[in-house]
């Protein structure tokens, strides 16, 4: 019973809960891939004598679309901070993990772009990770 209270608290707070008996992590996050897996499983195991109504299927697809749009909006909002640096004078220190050297950059951000999910600022001839600015 105590574990149920901990699980409920974890879900309400948006934190992950690790079951001490199975060491399985349960998260309250539901991304679009998990939503699609749930939907396909539901379709796969539906009762053939009482199949899912079209309106139910359309409602679930609308929820999926809404979830995807919210994720896109979240990404856009996150990127807006990075793109606001264009035209501003910044100071950055970038560390090279291989050599241990640090490089300092000071100048106006000419452009900002993303590569492999990571933002970079173009300062003069140099590409500096946004996290280092």
C-alpha positions in Angstrom: 0.0 0.0 0.0 2.8 2.4 0.8 4.3 1.8 -2.7 1.0 2.9 -4.2 1.2 6.3 -2.4 4.8 6.7 -3.6 3.8 5.9 -7.1 0.9 8.3 -7.0 3.1 11.0 -5.7 5.7 10.4 -8.4 3.2 10.5 -11.2 1.6 13.7 -9.8 5.0 15.4 -9.5 6.1 14.2 -13.0 9.0 12.2 -11.6 10.0 8.7 -12.5 9.3 5.9 -10.0 11.5 2.9 -9.6 9.7 -0.1 -8.2 12.0 -1.6 -5.6 10.7 -5.2 -6.3 11.2 -5.3 -10.1 13.7 -2.4 -10.6 11.4 -1.3 -13.5 11.2 2.5 -14.0 7.7 3.8 -14.5 7.5 7.3 -16.0 4.4 9.5 -16.4 5.7 10.8 -19.8 3.8 9.7 -22.8 5.4 10.4 -26.1 3.9 9.9 -29.5 5.7 6.5 -30.0 4.2 5.2 -26.8 0.8 6.5 -27.8 1.1 4.8 -31.2 2.1 1.5 -29.5 -0.9 1.7 -27.2 -3.2 2.4 -30.1 -1.9 -0.4 -32.3 -2.1 -2.8 -29.3 -5.6 -1.7 -28.7 -6.5 -2.3 -32.3 -4.7 -5.7 -32.4 -6.5 -7.1 -29.3 -9.9 -5.6 -29.9 -13.0 -7.9 -29.8 -13.9 -8.8 -33.4 -17.6 -9.0 -32.4 -17.5 -5.5 -31.0 -14.8 -3.6 -32.9 -13.7 -0.1 -32.1 -16.0 2.6 -33.3 -14.7 5.0 -36.0 -15.4 7.9 -33.8 -13.2 6.4 -31.0 -10.4 5.9 -33.5 -10.6 9.4 -34.9 -10.7 10.9 -31.3 -7.5 9.0 -30.5 -5.8 10.1 -33.7 -6.8 13.7 -32.8 -5.1 13.2 -29.4 -2.0 11.9 -31.1 -1.9 14.9 -33.4 -2.4 17.3 -30.5 0.4 15.6 -28.6 2.7 16.0 -31.6 1.9 19.6 -32.0 2.5 20.3 -28.3 5.9 18.6 -28.6 6.7 20.8 -31.7 5.7 23.9 -29.8 7.9 22.9 -26.9 10.9 22.5 -29.2 10.2 25.8 -30.8 10.0 27.6 -27.5 13.3 26.0 -26.4 15.0 27.1 -29.6 13.7 30.7 -29.4 16.2 31.4 -26.6 19.0 30.3 -28.8 17.8 32.2 -31.9 17.4 35.4 -29.8 21.2 35.6 -29.6 21.6 36.6 -33.3 23.0 40.1 -33.5 24.1 40.2 -29.9 27.6 40.5 -28.5 28.5 37.3 -26.5 31.4 35.8 -24.6 31.9 32.0 -24.7 34.4 29.6 -23.4 34.6 26.2 -25.2 36.6 23.3 -23.7 38.2 20.6 -25.9 37.8 17.4 -24.0 40.6 15.6 -25.9 43.3 18.2 -25.4 42.0 19.9 -22.2 42.5 23.3 -23.9 40.0 26.1 -23.6 39.1 28.5 -26.4 37.6 31.9 -25.7 35.2 33.6 -28.1 34.0 37.2 -27.9 31.9 38.8 -30.7 28.6 39.2 -32.4 26.5 36.1 -33.1 26.1 36.1 -36.9 23.7 33.1 -37.0 22.4 30.2 -35.0 21.8 26.7 -36.3 21.0 23.2 -35.0 22.9 20.1 -35.9 22.1 16.6 -34.4 19.7 18.3 -32.0 22.4 20.6 -30.6 22.4 24.4 -31.2 25.5 26.2 -32.4 26.3 30.0 -32.6 28.3 31.3 -35.5 30.7 33.9 -34.1 33.0 35.2 -36.8 34.5 32.1 -38.4 33.9 29.9 -35.4 31.0 27.6 -34.6 30.5 27.6 -30.8 28.1 25.3 -28.9 25.2 27.3 -27.5 25.8 25.6 -24.1 29.3 27.3 -24.0 27.9 30.8 -24.5 
